[in-house]
């Protein structure tokens, strides 16, 4: 059972500017009566409770304590407390909406539908279990969706951070939707393995991704020597000998022979017959012998050797002067391939240089041994004849990359992205399958819940009826109004109000109140409301009713609400208040000393003034209102207490006194001056009392009892400070008119004050 414990906090809610439930004020019981004059906040309280019924968020700051738990106004949309509120809004919204309309139906169970109802109850239990499973399935789906979504976010973020760059780039704004779309395409294609990269491939592609544009490079222009031709020519020259009249000493001494050969050339060129070294005449036979030794064949052979040497040295120069690009001039992803090709070419060039140098050495040695055959140990080098082409192939790749730089970078990013997606694809599929599985579970459970709801609805359509409530309402209206002109007729899925068989027009306030109240009380039996565990609220249910109708209405209310889980009644009508009070006083357990153990609680609304205007509050009902049969006792007690205050009351508290004093004076004079009807001043004319004091009393009552503001300068709120003295004059007037009555009332109030001092309550 859910019960409203108290209205814990109200701020900026109508006349409740800043109200907090007092700590010493007992909380609501099962039965609750709240008394308050018009303008003290009853309508505001009933509206707050109707907001709870309608599950809408009200204006202002509100905290309602339900079963000891605080519920904020923002949580009203989720409240589960079963509650029905009768107030002006109920009458206007549900019974007599603006512009007219039919009443909603009240559904009850027919006696012949018991078995079907049992089946409905069984199906409802099944539906409850299915709904519980549905909630679990939805929670599981939400979790798998969150996991899948977070996975896509994380993977997309990794790809974005890896592949972002300046300028336009698809991956600069790569998000979870892009990742999910690309991954789904890869799943459909079934080619994830083809997109995986090894470390070397990934490194190259990352280098391409980070690359900046570079200039093109010239290819290496170099052809390797014909090693076989060189080897063959060298072998042939080394085997060749010079046949001549050789001088033995020159033949066996190559250095001397070379020196002599150069000297012979100098003597011949200068046509000298003297030795250029010692300046002695040369013997005739000596020059002839030397000429014979260095014959034309000898000279020719030596020239061939020198020429061959020069040719080989030219090849060596080509090798030494060959310039290769530095690896930094190529794109980073080609660096490894270029380094390998460059190393191979340099190895080839080194072998070429060694071969040529060895050939030159062999020829130099042959020049000293021209008269004999010389063998050679020189071997052909084992080299990669395509080394230059391979190096140039890498350079060509670089040049093509220059031409296709952006395309190449885009392709590198695409391959890297596909690689990262392929790496994550297994987990992507696992999480996606989990989402699909939980989604299927939700759909299956939703289907089951819908099936159960449809079956329940079908059975309920067969067993529920709203004809019987209409017939019962018509009988109650007849008893209530004393005639059967007004009736509720079945119309579609509701009721329409008719008068003498025709749509009713121009209903009186009393008729509308009667129909609205009876309809509300009947609706408490609606199968959609848990009456015995619910909260029933009635705000001024007898408004606009005459005395006879009021007593009849009270009888209906007591009969229809006594079994409610909790009942809250608000009223300003003292006659109705007295009826409800007496009912509550006779409840079982109401005489217990501890108020918290009593089934019924009594409260009253009070309205005071402060710097912000009127402000309402809730307190315990004044004992005089609870114990006596007249509001007159309470008014007299309030005026009497104010008149005997030892110290001046706060100005704001005095604002309520003129209205109380006026109502007290009107009631007293109505009895004392029954012949003087009309305005209060007319009644005062027949009272024998000090004229100055009478005028003072009238001025006080007329000035402050019916206004909340002051439009005339003489209406100074500070004059309320005179309230105590004016009220003394008023009580003195009553005493002069009826001393016995005054003495009895004074004794009664003093006894009540004494009880309060002794903590009677």
PADREN-589264 format. One line per field, with one value per residue (C-alpha): chain; x, y, z. Coordinates in steps of 0.5 Angstrom, whole numbers. Each point is the difference from the previous one (the first is absolute). Layout:
<titis>
c	A	...
X	X	...
Y	Y	...
Z	Z	...
</titis>
This chain:
<titis>
c	A	A	A	A	A	A	A	A	A	A	A	A	A	A	A	A	A	A	A	A	A	A	A	A	A	A	A	A	A	A	A	A	A	A	A	A	A	A	A	A	A	A	A	A	A	A	A	A	A	A	A	A	A	A	A	A	A	A	A	A	A	A	A	A	A	A	A	A	A	A	A	A	A	A	A	A	A	A	A	A	A	A	A	A	A	A	A	A	A	A	A	A	A	A	A	A	A	A	A	A	A	A	A	A	A	A	A	A	A	A	A	A	A	A	A	A	A	A	A	A	A	A	A	A	A	A	A	A	A	A	A	A	A	A	A	A	A	A	A	A	A	A	A	A	A	A	A	A	A	A	A	A	A	A	A	A	A	A	A	A	A	A	A	A	A	A	A	A	A	A	A	A	A	A	A	A	A	A	A	A	A	A	A	A	A	A	A	A	A	A	A	A	A	A	A	A	A	A	A	A	A	A	A	A	A	A	A	A	A	A	A	A	A	A	A	A	A	A	A	A	A	A	A	A	A	A	A	A	A	A	A	A	A	A	A	A	A	A	A	A	A	A	A	A	A	A	A	A	A	A	A	A	A	A	A	A	A	A	A	A	A	A	A	A	A	A	A	A	A	A	A	A	A	A	A	A	A	A	A	A	A	A	A	A	A	A	A	A	A	A	A	A	A	A	A	A	A	A	A	A	A	A	A	A	A	A	A	A	A	A	A	A	A	A	A	A	A	A	A	A	A	A	A	A	A	A	A	A	A	A	A	A	A	A	A	A	A	A	A	A	A	A	A	A	A	A	A	A	A	A	A	A	A	A	A	A	A	A	A	A	A	A	A	A	A	A	A	A	A	A	A	A	A	A	A	A	A	A	A	A	A	A	A	A	A	A	A	A	A	A	A	A	A	A	A	A	A	A	A	A	A	A	A	A	A	A	A	A	A	A	A	A	A	A	A	A	A	A	A	A	A	A	A	A	A	A	A	A	A	A	A	A	A	A	A	A	A	A	A	A	A	A	A	A	A	A	A	A	A	A	A	A	A	A	A	A	A	A	A	A	A	A	A	A	A	A	A	A	A	A	A	A	A	A	A	A	A	A	A	A	A	A	A	A	A	A	A	A	A	A	A	A	A	A	A	A	A	A	A	A	A	A	A	A	A	A	A	A	A	A	A	A	A	A	A	A	A	A	A	A	A	A	A	A	A	A	A	A	A	A	A	A	A	A	A	A	A	A	A	A	A	A	A	A	A	A	A	A	A	A	A	A	A	A	A	A	A	A	A	A	A	A	A	A	A	A	A	A	A	A	A	A	A	A	A	A	A	A	A	A	A	A	A	A	A	A	A	A	A	A	A	A	A	A	A	A	A	A	A	A	A	A	A	A	A	A	A	A	A	A	A	A	A	A	A	A	A	A	A	A	A	A	A	A	A	A	A	A	A	A	A	A	A	A	A	A	A	A	A	A	A	A	A	A	A	A	A	A	A	A	A	A	A	A	A	A	A	A	A	A	A	A	A	A	A	A	A	A	A	A	A	A	A	A	A	A	A	A	A	A	A	A	A	A	A	A	A	A	A	A	A	A	A	A	A	A	A	A	A	A	A	A	A	A	A	A	A	A	A	A	A	A	A	A	A	A	A	A	A	A	A	A	A	A	A	A	A	A	A	A	A	A	A	A	A	A	A	A	A	A	A	A	A	A	A	A	A	A	A	A	A	A	A	A	A	A	A	A	A	A	A
X	0	3	-2	2	3	1	1	7	2	-4	4	-3	-7	-5	-1	5	6	5	-4	4	-4	1	4	-5	-6	-3	1	-6	-4	-5	-6	2	-4	3	-5	2	-4	0	7	4	3	-5	0	7	1	-5	3	7	-4	-3	7	2	-6	1	7	2	5	-3	3	4	4	-3	2	-6	2	-3	1	6	3	1	-3	2	-4	4	-1	-8	0	3	-4	-4	-4	-8	-3	-7	-2	-6	0	-2	5	-3	-7	3	5	-4	-8	-1	6	0	-4	-4	1	-2	3	5	-3	1	1	-2	0	-7	-2	0	7	4	3	3	2	4	3	2	3	5	1	2	5	3	0	4	5	1	1	5	4	-1	3	6	0	0	5	5	-1	1	7	2	-2	4	6	0	-1	6	4	-2	2	7	2	-2	4	6	-1	-1	6	5	-3	-1	4	-1	-4	-6	0	-6	3	1	-8	0	-5	-4	-5	6	3	-6	-2	7	0	-7	3	6	-5	-4	6	3	7	3	6	2	1	4	7	7	5	4	-6	-3	6	0	-7	1	6	-4	-6	5	4	1	1	7	3	1	7	5	1	7	4	5	2	4	7	0	4	1	3	4	3	1	4	4	1	2	5	3	2	3	7	5	5	7	7	0	5	1	1	-6	-4	1	0	-7	1	7	-4	-5	5	4	-6	-2	7	0	-6	3	7	-4	-5	6	4	6	6	3	-3	-5	2	8	1	5	-1	-4	3	-3	-2	-3	-6	-1	0	-5	-4	0	-2	-6	-3	-7	-3	2	-2	-7	-1	1	-4	-6	2	-1	-6	-3	2	-3	-7	0	2	-6	-5	3	-1	-8	0	3	-4	-7	-5	-6	-6	0	-6	-3	-1	-5	-7	1	-4	5	6	1	-1	5	5	1	0	5	5	-1	2	6	2	0	4	5	1	1	5	4	0	2	6	2	0	4	5	1	1	5	4	0	3	6	0	-2	5	-3	-7	-4	-5	-6	-4	-5	-7	-7	-4	-7	-4	-8	0	-7	2	0	-7	-2	2	-3	-7	0	1	-6	-4	2	-2	-6	-2	1	-5	-5	2	-7	-3	5	-1	-7	1	5	-5	-6	5	2	-8	-2	6	-3	-7	2	4	-6	-5	-1	-2	-4	-4	0	-3	-5	-3	-1	-4	-4	-1	-3	-4	-3	-1	-4	-4	-2	-2	-4	-3	-2	-2	-5	-3	-2	-2	-5	-2	-2	-3	-4	-3	-1	-4	-4	-1	0	-6	-2	-7	-1	4	-5	-6	3	2	-7	-4	5	-1	-8	1	5	-4	-7	-2	2	1	7	3	6	0	4	4	5	6	-3	-6	-4	-4	-8	-5	-7	3	4	7	0	1	1	1	0	6	-3	-2	7	3	-5	2	8	0	-4	4	6	-2	-3	7	4	-3	3	4	6	1	2	-5	2	7	-1	0	-7	0	-6	1	-7	-4	-7	2	-7	-4	-6	-1	-4	5	6	-3	-1	6	4	-4	2	8	0	-3	4	7	0	4	5	8	0	-5	2	-6	1	-6	-1	-8	0	-7	3	7	-4	-3	6	3	-5	1	7	-1	-4	6	2	7	-1	0	7	4	6	-2	4	-4	-7	-3	-2	4	-3	4	-2	3	2	2	5	3	7	4	-1	-8	-4	3	-4	2	-2	-1	-4	-8	-1	-3	-6	-2	1	-4	-6	-5	1	5	-2	4	6	-1	-1	6	5	-3	0	8	2	-3	3	7	5	5	-2	-1	4	-3	-1	-4	-5	-2	-5	-3	-5	-3	-1	-3	-5	-2	-1	-3	-5	-2	-1	-4	-4	-3	0	-3	-4	-5	6	2	5	7	4	-1	-7	0	5	-5	-5	6	0	8	5	-1	8	2	-6	3	7	-3	-3	6	4	-5	-2	8	3	-5	-1	7	7	2	-1	-2	-1	5	-3	0	7	1	4	-7	-1	5	-7	-3	1	-3	-6	-2	0	-5	-4	0	-2	-6	-2	0	-4	-5	0	4	-2	2	6	2	-2	5	5	0	0	6	4	-1	3	6	1	0	5	5	-1	2	-7	1
Y	0	7	6	7	2	7	6	1	6	6	5	5	-4	5	3	-5	5	-4	-6	-5	-6	2	-5	-1	0	-7	-3	-3	-6	-4	5	8	6	7	6	7	6	2	2	-4	-5	-5	0	0	-6	-4	2	-3	-6	0	1	-6	-4	3	-2	7	5	6	7	2	-4	-6	-6	-5	-5	-7	-6	4	1	7	1	6	4	-2	-8	1	-3	-6	-1	-6	2	-2	7	3	7	4	7	6	-3	-7	3	4	-5	-6	1	7	2	6	0	-6	-7	-7	-3	-6	-7	-3	-8	-5	-8	-3	-6	-5	2	-3	-6	4	5	-5	-2	8	0	-6	3	6	-4	-3	7	3	-6	2	7	-1	-5	6	5	-5	-1	8	1	-6	4	6	-2	-4	6	5	-5	-1	8	1	-5	4	6	-2	-4	7	4	-4	0	7	2	-5	3	7	5	8	1	-4	-7	-4	-3	7	-1	-7	-2	-6	0	-1	-5	-4	1	-2	-6	-3	1	-5	-5	0	-1	-5	2	3	-5	4	6	-2	3	-2	4	2	2	4	4	1	3	4	3	2	2	5	2	7	1	-1	2	-5	-3	-2	-7	-2	0	-6	-6	-5	-2	-6	-4	-6	4	4	-7	-3	6	0	-7	1	6	-4	-6	4	1	5	-3	4	1	0	3	-5	5	4	-6	-3	7	3	7	1	-2	5	5	-1	0	7	2	-3	4	7	-1	-2	6	5	-3	0	-4	1	-4	5	-3	0	5	-5	-2	-6	-6	-1	-7	1	4	-5	-5	3	2	-8	-1	5	-2	2	-6	1	8	-3	-5	5	5	-5	-2	8	1	-6	2	7	-3	-4	6	4	-6	1	8	-2	-4	5	6	-4	4	-4	4	0	-4	6	3	-6	-1	-4	-6	-1	1	-7	-3	6	-2	-7	2	5	-5	-5	5	3	-7	-1	6	-2	-7	4	5	-6	-4	6	2	-7	0	7	-3	-6	4	5	-7	-2	6	-2	-7	1	-5	-6	-2	1	-4	3	-2	6	-3	2	4	-4	6	2	3	3	4	6	-1	-2	6	4	-4	3	7	-1	-2	6	4	-3	1	8	0	-4	3	1	-6	-4	3	-1	-8	0	3	-5	-6	2	1	-7	-3	3	-2	-7	-1	3	-4	-6	4	4	-6	-3	6	1	-7	2	6	-4	-6	5	4	-7	-2	7	-1	-7	3	6	-5	-4	6	3	-7	0	7	-2	-6	4	6	-5	-3	6	3	-6	0	8	4	7	0	-2	6	4	-3	1	7	1	-3	4	7	-2	0	6	5	-3	-1	-4	5	0	-7	-3	-3	-5	3	-4	-1	5	4	6	4	1	4	-4	-4	6	2	5	7	6	-5	4	0	-5	-5	1	-1	-6	-4	2	-3	-6	-2	1	-4	-6	1	-3	-7	1	-6	4	3	-4	3	-4	2	7	7	4	7	5	7	4	-5	3	7	3	-5	2	-3	-6	-2	1	-5	-5	1	-1	-7	-2	3	-4	-6	-1	3	-4	-6	4	-1	7	6	8	5	7	5	7	-2	0	-4	-6	1	-2	-6	-3	2	-4	-6	0	1	-6	-5	-5	2	7	1	-2	4	0	4	-4	-6	3	-2	7	7	7	6	7	5	7	6	5	7	1	5	-5	0	-5	-7	-6	-6	-6	-1	-5	2	5	-4	4	-1	-8	0	5	0	7	4	6	-3	0	7	2	-3	3	7	-1	-3	6	5	-3	0	3	2	3	-6	1	4	-5	-5	6	0	-6	3	5	-5	-5	6	2	-7	-1	7	-2	-7	4	6	-5	-3	6	5	-5	6	3	-3	2	4	-1	8	-1	-5	4	6	-4	-1	4	1	6	3	1	-7	-2	4	-2	-8	1	4	-6	-5	4	2	-7	-6	0	3	-3	7	7	5	6	4	-1	-7	-1	-7	3	1	-8	1	3	-7	-2	6	0	-7	2	5	-5	-5	5	2	-8	0	6	-3	-7	-1	-7	-2	4	-4	-7	1	3	-5	-5	3	1	-8	-1	4	-3	-7	2	3	-7	-3	-3	-1
Z	0	-2	4	0	7	-1	-5	2	-3	-5	-3	-5	0	0	7	2	0	4	4	4	4	7	4	5	-4	-1	-6	-4	2	-4	1	0	0	-2	2	-3	-3	-7	-2	5	-5	0	-8	-1	5	-4	-7	3	1	-7	-3	3	-2	-7	0	-2	2	4	1	6	4	4	4	2	5	-2	5	3	-7	-3	-7	-4	-4	-6	1	0	-7	3	6	1	6	-2	1	-2	2	0	-1	-5	-5	0	-1	-6	-3	1	1	-3	-5	-3	-7	3	-1	2	7	0	1	7	-1	5	0	-2	5	-6	-2	6	-4	-5	5	3	-6	-1	7	-3	-6	4	4	-6	-3	6	0	-8	1	6	-5	-6	5	1	-7	-2	6	-4	-6	2	3	-6	-4	4	0	-8	0	4	-4	-6	3	2	-6	-4	5	-1	-8	0	5	-5	-7	2	-4	-2	-6	-3	3	1	6	3	2	1	5	2	-5	-5	3	1	-8	-2	5	-3	-7	2	3	-6	-4	4	-2	7	-1	-6	3	6	-1	3	4	-6	-4	5	1	-7	-1	7	-4	-6	5	3	-6	-3	-8	-3	-6	-6	0	-7	-1	1	-7	0	-4	3	-4	-5	5	-5	-5	5	2	-7	-2	6	0	-8	2	6	-5	-5	-1	-4	-4	-2	1	7	5	5	6	-2	-1	7	3	-1	4	-4	-7	2	2	-7	-4	2	-1	-7	-1	2	-4	-6	1	1	-5	5	-1	7	6	4	6	0	-6	-3	-8	-1	-4	-6	1	7	-3	-6	6	4	-6	-2	7	0	-6	-3	2	7	0	-3	5	5	-3	1	7	2	-4	3	7	-2	-2	7	4	-4	3	7	-1	-2	6	5	-2	-1	5	3	3	8	3	3	-7	0	3	7	-2	-6	5	1	-7	-2	5	-2	-8	2	4	-5	-6	5	1	-8	-1	5	-3	-7	3	3	-7	-4	5	0	-8	0	5	-5	-6	4	2	-8	-2	4	-3	-8	-2	4	0	7	3	4	6	-1	1	-3	6	2	0	-1	-7	1	6	-3	-3	7	3	-6	2	7	-3	-5	6	3	-6	-1	7	-1	-6	4	7	3	-3	3	7	-1	-1	5	5	-2	0	7	2	-3	4	7	-2	-2	7	4	-4	4	6	-4	-3	7	3	-6	1	8	-2	-5	5	5	-5	-2	7	1	-6	2	7	-3	-4	6	4	-6	-1	8	0	-6	3	6	-4	-3	6	3	-5	1	7	2	-1	2	-1	8	2	-4	3	7	-1	-3	6	5	-4	1	8	0	-4	1	-7	-6	-5	-1	-2	-3	-6	-3	-6	-4	5	5	3	-2	5	-2	2	-1	-6	-3	1	6	-1	5	6	7	5	4	-5	-3	7	2	-7	1	7	-1	-7	4	6	-5	-4	7	-2	-7	-1	-2	7	6	5	6	-1	-3	2	0	0	0	0	2	-3	3	-4	-2	3	5	7	-2	-6	5	5	-6	-3	6	1	-7	1	7	-3	-6	3	7	-3	-4	1	2	0	0	1	-1	1	2	2	7	0	-5	5	6	-3	-2	6	4	-5	2	7	0	-3	3	4	-1	8	1	4	-5	-7	-4	2	-2	-7	-1	0	0	-3	-2	-5	2	-4	3	-4	0	-5	-6	1	3	2	2	4	4	7	5	0	6	6	0	-8	2	6	-1	-4	-3	-4	5	6	-4	-3	7	3	-6	2	7	0	-4	5	6	-3	5	-6	-7	-5	-6	-5	-5	4	1	-7	1	7	-4	-4	6	4	-5	-1	8	0	-5	3	7	-3	-4	7	4	-6	-4	-2	-3	-7	-5	1	7	1	0	5	4	0	5	5	6	1	0	-7	-1	2	-5	-6	2	-1	-6	-3	2	-3	-6	-2	1	-1	-7	-4	-1	-2	2	-5	4	4	7	-1	3	2	6	3	1	6	3	-1	8	2	-5	2	7	-2	-4	6	5	-5	0	8	0	-4	3	6	1	-7	1	7	-3	-6	4	5	-6	-4	7	1	-7	1	7	-3	-6	6	3	-7	0	-7
</titis>
